[in-house]
Amino acid sequence: MRKVAGLMALLATGCASMEPVYVRPDSAIPVSWPQGDAYLRQTEAELPAVTYRDIFTDPRLQTLIGQALVNNRDLLIAAANIAAAREQVRIQRAQQLPQVDASAGASGTGDSNDVSTRFDVGVGVSGFELDLFGRLRSLTDVQRNRYFATESAARATRLSLVSDIASAWLTYSADASLLKIAEDTVASAEKSVRLTRARLEGGIAPRTDLRQAQQILEAAKADAADQRTALAQDVNLLRLLVGAEIDPSLLPASIDQVAPTVKDLPAGLDSTILLRRPDVVEAEYQLRAANAQIGAARAALFPRITLTGLLGLASTSIAGLFSGGAFQWSPAGNATYSIFQGGAGRANVRLTEAQKAAAVATYQQAIQRAFREVSDALARRGTIDEQLRARQAQREAAADTYLLTEARYRNGIDSFLNSLDAQRSFYSAQRTLVLSRLEATSNLVELYRSLGGDSSLG
């Protein structure tokens, strides 16, 4: 019994680890965001916790995002991957514990005059490796960090999904506005065609005026058909992202209606916020896994000690199983060490060290990519308001010019060609303003995505 107790004490003792001490590598993040004419002024402060509901405040968009977080197939795949990674950790951790098997049996021998029966009850420990050098512990650390990396990847998937839905919803609103502009232009052009035909029949206008008016009409009809196609395709994309049918009441009527509902992120963004981006967190956990893999490879250079044992009771009668002499034990152990592997063991260590070096570079690259994405979004954010003001002024000037030239044409002061040119310019200015508003709201979506700080998606 003392030997058994000693064995169990040995199993309970901690084991060494040969993993290198993990130190987060230099992230290569500049201390602050870029500055200059293209950028808004930023203060050095931590980003407050935000959720997608703080940024996308329209209840219809929030409803679509909520449905997608339940139904989207990419998220279902990510959830399954998380579950699989979690079980991989449990499977690997089980290798550090002894495998215990219970057995019971009875056997008989003898002839017609004498029968002898033996009863056995036992508990066996089989193939248990003493993890003296931390090989199994390091392998468990590998799987654990890969599990955390999988969770981070799933969070990145959710963040991208929310951003994609917001972008698709805003694109639908812009396409709805463009369709309305095209339909209004069709109606206006039809009036112009009727007026020009009447003037032609009255001998006031030449046939070229009618043909030019018809060109405007047919171009607007083609644009309207194109925008109806775009709206249908926008719904198809939303249906795919949400993973369910789209309630028409959740779709926006125009970009002007929804642009104010997309809010800016709080001011004061410290560049270290990028360390919270899901893809950066994933890269760091992959780096930690590579670090643990080095420990496992180092430990594999040392002998492996495996223990087996059997604790049991044996007797010639069932009643005798519980007598003092029925207890039996038989511990055993063996150590294995490969004398010659052709240098494979040390090569494996160098392999894992090279893999860690690659993981360090991948981690730093993820941060640099994140910094570039945020910097690009901030550069656009710093200039988009000025562009919107210019586009709005351009549209107002084009509208006024169109009204004046049309009135001058009807009064016989100006040519019909000037009126048509003004109509084209007004149509183009309206479309350009819609696309600029879409770009402005899409820029806020990109800032949300690139900063990756949504506390509701952790």
C-alpha positions in Angstrom: 0.0 0.0 0.0 2.9 2.4 0.7 4.1 1.8 -2.8 0.7 2.5 -4.2 0.5 5.7 -2.2 3.9 6.7 -3.4 2.8 6.1 -7.0 -0.3 8.2 -6.6 1.8 11.0 -4.9 4.1 10.9 -7.9 1.2 11.2 -10.3 -0.1 14.2 -8.4 3.2 16.2 -8.5 3.8 19.0 -11.0 6.1 18.6 -13.9 8.6 20.9 -15.5 7.9 22.8 -18.7 10.5 23.4 -21.4 8.5 26.1 -23.2 10.4 29.4 -23.8 9.1 32.2 -21.6 6.4 33.9 -23.6 7.1 37.6 -24.2 4.8 39.6 -26.5 6.9 40.7 -29.4 7.2 44.3 -30.5 3.9 45.1 -32.2 5.4 47.8 -34.4 2.4 50.1 -33.8 3.2 53.8 -34.3 2.5 55.7 -31.1 -0.3 57.7 -32.7 -2.4 58.0 -35.8 -1.2 59.9 -38.9 -1.6 63.6 -38.9 -2.0 66.2 -41.7 -4.6 67.9 -43.8 -6.4 64.7 -44.6 -6.9 63.7 -41.0 -9.2 64.8 -38.2 -7.5 65.7 -35.0 -7.4 62.7 -32.6 -6.7 62.7 -28.9 -4.7 60.0 -27.1 -7.3 58.1 -25.1 -8.6 54.6 -24.9 -11.6 53.8 -27.1 -14.8 53.5 -25.0 -16.6 50.2 -25.2 -19.1 50.3 -28.0 -21.6 47.9 -29.5 -23.0 47.8 -33.0 -26.2 49.2 -31.6 -24.3 52.4 -30.6 -23.1 52.9 -34.2 -26.1 51.5 -36.3 -29.0 53.1 -34.5 -31.8 52.4 -37.0 -34.1 49.7 -35.4 -34.6 48.0 -38.8 -30.9 47.5 -39.3 -30.5 46.3 -35.7 -33.2 43.7 -36.4 -31.5 42.4 -39.5 -28.2 42.1 -37.6 -29.9 40.3 -34.7 -31.4 37.8 -37.1 -28.0 37.2 -38.8 -26.3 36.6 -35.5 -28.7 33.7 -35.1 -29.0 32.3 -38.6 -25.9 33.1 -40.6 -24.2 29.9 -41.9 -20.7 31.3 -41.5 -21.4 31.9 -37.8 -22.8 28.4 -37.5 -19.6 27.0 -39.0 -17.5 29.2 -36.6 -19.5 27.9 -33.6 -18.9 24.4 -34.7 -15.2 25.1 -35.1 -15.1 26.5 -31.6 -16.8 23.4 -30.2 -14.3 21.2 -32.0 -11.4 23.2 -30.8 -12.7 23.0 -27.2 -12.9 19.2 -27.4 -9.4 19.0 -28.8 -8.2 20.7 -25.6 -10.1 18.2 -23.5 -8.7 15.2 -25.5 -5.2 16.4 -25.3 -5.5 17.3 -21.5 -6.8 13.7 -20.9 -3.4 12.4 -22.0 -1.9 13.8 -18.8 -4.2 11.6 -16.6 -3.9 7.9 -16.1 -6.3 5.6 -17.9 -8.1 3.5 -15.4 -9.8 0.2 -16.4 -12.0 -1.9 -14.2 -12.4 -5.7 -14.6 -14.1 -8.6 -13.0 -14.1 -12.2 -13.8 -14.5 -15.8 -12.7 -12.7 -18.9 -13.9 -13.0 -22.6 -13.0 -10.8 -25.7 -13.3 -11.1 -29.3 -12.3 -12.7 -32.6 -13.2 -15.9 -34.4 -12.4 -14.7 -35.0 -8.8 -13.1 -31.7 -7.9 -13.9 -28.2 -9.3 -11.9 -25.1 -8.3 -13.3 -21.6 -8.9 -11.4 -18.3 -8.8 -13.0 -14.8 -8.6 -11.1 -11.6 -9.6 -11.9 -7.9 -9.3 -9.3 -5.4 -10.4 -8.6 -1.8 -11.3 -5.8 -1.2 -13.7 -3.7 1.8 -14.7 -2.4 1.4 -18.2 0.0 3.3 -20.4 0.3 6.4 -18.1 3.2 8.7 -19.1 4.9 10.6 -16.3 5.2 14.1 -17.8 8.5 14.9 -16.1 9.6 17.2 -18.9 6.3 18.8 -19.7 5.8 17.4 -23.1 2.1 16.6 -22.6 1.5 19.9 -20.7 3.0 21.8 -23.6 0.9 19.9 -26.1 -2.2 20.9 -24.0 -1.0 24.5 -24.1 -0.8 24.2 -27.9 -4.4 23.1 -28.2 -5.6 25.6 -25.6 -4.1 28.5 -27.4 -5.4 27.2 -30.8 -8.8 27.1 -29.2 -8.5 30.7 -28.1 -7.4 31.6 -31.6 -10.4 29.8 -33.0 -12.7 31.9 -30.7 -11.0 35.1 -31.9 -11.5 34.0 -35.5 -15.2 33.5 -34.8 -15.4 37.0 -33.3 -13.7 38.4 -36.4 -16.4 36.5 -38.5 -19.1 38.1 -36.4 -17.6 41.6 -36.7 -17.3 41.2 -40.5 -20.8 39.9 -40.8 -22.2 43.0 -38.9 -20.2 45.3 -41.1 -21.2 43.5 -44.3 -24.9 43.7 -43.4 -24.7 47.4 -42.6 -22.9 48.0 -45.9 -25.4 46.0 -47.9 -28.3 47.7 -46.2 -26.8 51.2 -46.9 -26.2 50.2 -50.5 -29.8 49.2 -50.8 -30.8 52.7 -49.5 -28.5 54.4 -52.1 -29.9 52.2 -54.9 -33.4 53.1 -53.8 -32.5 56.8 -54.0 -30.9 56.3 -57.4 -34.0 54.5 -58.7 -36.2 57.4 -57.4 -33.9 59.9 -59.3 -34.1 57.8 -62.5 -37.9 57.6 -62.2 -38.3 61.3 -61.6 -36.1 62.0 -64.6 -38.2 59.6 -66.7 -41.3 61.5 -65.7 -39.6 64.9 -66.4 -38.2 63.6 -69.7 -41.7 62.3 -70.8 -43.1 65.8 -70.3 -40.2 67.3 -72.2 -40.9 64.9 -75.1 -44.6 65.7 -75.2 -43.8 69.4 -75.2 -41.2 69.2 -77.9 -43.4 67.0 -80.1 -46.2 69.6 -79.7 -43.7 72.4 -80.7 -42.5 70.3 -83.6 -46.1 69.7 -84.9 -46.7 73.4 -84.5 -43.7 74.2 -86.6 -41.9 75.9 -83.7 -39.1 73.4 -82.9 -36.9 71.3 -85.2 -37.0 67.5 -85.3 -33.6 67.4 -83.7 -35.1 68.8 -80.5 -37.5 65.9 -80.3 -34.8 63.3 -80.9 -32.5 64.9 -78.2 -35.4 64.9 -75.7 -36.0 61.2 -76.5 -32.4 60.4 -75.8 -32.7 61.8 -72.3 -35.9 59.8 -71.8 -34.5 56.5 -73.0 -31.3 56.9 -71.0 -33.3 57.5 -67.8 -35.5 54.5 -68.5 -32.4 52.3 -68.9 -31.0 53.6 -65.6 -34.3 52.9 -63.9 -34.2 49.3 -65.1 -30.6 49.0 -64.0 -31.4 50.3 -60.5 -34.4 47.9 -60.2 -31.9 45.1 -60.9 -29.5 46.4 -58.3 -32.2 46.6 -55.7 -33.1 42.9 -56.3 -29.5 41.9 -56.0 -29.1 43.9 -52.8 -32.0 42.0 -51.3 -30.4 38.7 -52.4 -27.1 39.7 -50.7 -29.0 40.6 -47.5 -30.9 37.3 -47.6 -27.6 35.4 -47.8 -26.0 37.4 -45.0 -29.0 37.2 -42.7 -29.6 33.6 -43.5 -33.4 34.1 -43.8 -36.0 35.9 -45.8 -36.0 39.7 -45.6 -39.1 41.5 -44.4 -39.7 44.3 -46.8 -40.6 46.6 -44.0 -37.0 46.4 -42.8 -35.6 47.9 -46.0 -34.8 51.6 -46.2 -36.5 54.1 -48.6 -33.5 56.3 -49.3 -29.9 57.2 -48.3 -31.1 60.5 -47.0 -33.4 58.7 -44.6 -30.7 56.4 -43.1 -27.5 58.4 -43.3 -28.2 60.2 -40.0 -28.7 56.9 -38.2 -25.1 55.8 -38.7 -23.1 57.4 -35.9 -19.4 58.2 -35.6 -17.2 56.3 -33.2 -16.3 58.2 -30.0 -13.4 60.6 -30.4 -10.1 59.7 -28.8 -8.6 56.7 -30.3 -5.3 55.4 -29.0 -3.4 53.2 -31.6 -3.0 50.4 -29.0 -6.7 49.7 -29.5 -5.6 47.6 -32.5 -4.4 45.0 -30.0 -8.1 44.3 -29.4 -8.8 43.5 -33.1 -10.0 39.9 -33.4 -7.5 39.1 -36.2 -4.6 40.5 -34.1 -5.8 38.5 -31.0 -6.0 35.4 -33.2 -2.5 35.9 -34.5 -1.2 36.3 -30.9 -2.8 33.1 -29.8 -1.3 31.3 -32.8 2.1 32.7 -31.7 1.5 31.4 -28.1 0.6 28.0 -29.6 3.9 28.0 -31.6 5.8 28.9 -28.4 4.3 25.9 -26.6 5.1 23.7 -29.5 8.8 24.4 -28.9 8.4 23.1 -25.4 6.8 19.9 -26.6 9.6 19.4 -29.2 12.3 20.0 -26.6 10.7 17.6 -24.1 10.6 14.9 -26.8 14.4 14.8 -26.7 14.2 13.3 -23.2 13.2 9.8 -22.1 9.5 8.9 -21.8 8.6 7.1 -18.6 5.4 5.0 -18.7 3.7 3.4 -15.7 1.2 0.5 -15.5 -0.2 -1.1 -12.5 -3.0 -3.3 -11.2 -4.8 -3.2 -7.9 -7.2 -6.0 -7.3 -8.8 -8.7 -5.2 -8.6 -12.4 -5.8 -10.2 -15.3 -3.9 -11.6 -18.8 -4.4 -15.0 -17.6 -3.2 -17.0 -14.4 -3.5 -17.1 -14.1 0.3 -13.4 -14.3 0.5 -12.9 -11.3 -1.8 -13.1 -9.0 1.2 -10.8 -10.9 3.5 -7.4 -9.6 4.4 -5.4 -11.9 2.1 -7.4 -11.2 -1.1 -5.6 -7.9 -1.9 -3.0 -8.0 -4.7 -1.0 -5.3 -6.5 1.5 -5.4 -9.3 3.0 -2.0 -10.3 5.3 -1.8 -13.3 7.0 0.9 -15.4 9.3 1.4 -18.4 11.4 4.1 -19.9 12.0 4.6 -23.6 14.6 6.7 -25.2 15.5 6.8 -28.9 19.3 6.4 -29.2 19.4 7.2 -32.9 16.9 9.3 -34.9 19.2 10.7 -37.5 18.9 14.1 -35.9 15.1 14.2 -36.3 14.6 15.2 -32.6 16.7 18.3 -32.7 15.5 19.1 -36.2 12.0 19.1 -34.9 13.0 21.6 -32.2 14.5 23.9 -34.9 11.4 23.4 -37.0 9.2 24.7 -34.1 11.5 27.6 -33.5 11.3 28.5 -37.2 7.5 28.2 -37.0 7.5 30.6 -34.0 9.6 33.1 -36.0 7.0 32.9 -38.8 4.2 33.4 -36.2 5.9 36.5 -34.8 6.1 38.0 -38.3 2.5 37.1 -38.9 1.5 38.8 -35.6 3.4 41.9 -36.5 2.0 41.9 -40.0 -1.6 41.6 -38.7 -1.0 44.7 -36.6 0.6 46.7 -39.4 -2.3 45.8 -41.7 -4.8 46.9 -39.1 -3.0 50.2 -38.7 -3.0 50.8 -42.4 -6.8 50.0 -42.7 -7.7 52.3 -39.8 -5.4 55.1 -41.1 -7.0 54.8 -44.6 -10.4 55.1 -43.0 -9.4 58.1 -40.9 -8.0 59.8 -44.0 -11.3 59.5 -45.8 -13.2 60.5 -42.7 -11.2 63.7 -42.5 -12.2 64.9 -46.0 -15.6 63.4 -46.7 -17.6 66.2 -45.0 -16.0 68.8 -47.2 -16.7 66.7 -50.3 -20.4 66.3 -49.2 -20.8 70.1 -48.8 -19.3 70.6 -52.3 -21.6 67.9 -53.8 -24.6 69.4 -52.1 -23.8 72.9 -53.5 -23.2 71.4 -56.9 -26.6 69.7 -56.9 -28.3 73.0 -55.9 -26.6 74.9 -58.6 -27.4 72.3 -61.2 -31.1 72.3 -60.1 -31.3 76.1 -60.4 -29.5 76.1 -63.8 -32.0 73.5 -65.1 -35.0 75.5 -64.0 -33.7 78.7 -65.5 -32.6 77.2 -68.9 -35.9 75.3 -69.2 -37.8 78.6 -68.6 -35.6 80.4 -71.1 -36.2 77.7 -73.7 -40.0 77.8 -73.3 -39.9 81.5 -73.7 -37.9 81.2 -76.8 -34.8 82.9 -75.3 -32.4 79.9 -75.1 -31.8 76.9 -77.3 -33.2 73.4 -76.5 -29.7 72.0 -76.4 -28.8 74.2 -73.4 -31.9 73.0 -71.6 -30.9 69.4 -72.3 -27.4 69.9 -71.1 -28.7 71.5 -67.9 -31.0 68.5 -67.4 -28.1 66.1 -67.8 -26.0 68.0 -65.4 -28.7 68.1 -62.8 -29.3 64.3 -63.2 -25.6 63.6 -62.8 -25.3 65.9 -59.8 -28.1 64.1 -58.0 -26.6 60.7 -58.6 -23.1 61.9 -57.5 -24.5 63.3 -54.3 -26.2 60.0 -53.5 -23.0 58.1 -54.1 -21.0 60.6 -51.9 -23.5 60.1 -49.1 -23.2 56.3 -49.5 -19.4 56.7 -49.3 -19.6 58.8 -46.2 -21.8 56.2 -44.3 -19.7 53.3 -45.7 -16.6 55.1 -44.2 -18.2 54.9 -40.8 -18.9 51.2 -41.3 -15.3 50.7 -42.3 -14.0 52.5 -39.2 -16.2 50.3 -37.0 -14.9 47.2 -38.7 -11.2 48.1 -38.8 -11.0 49.2 -35.2 -12.7 45.9 -34.1 -13.8 47.1 -30.7 -17.4 45.9 -30.5 -17.8 44.8 -26.9 -21.1 43.0 -27.8 -19.3 40.5 -30.1 -16.6 39.2 -27.7 
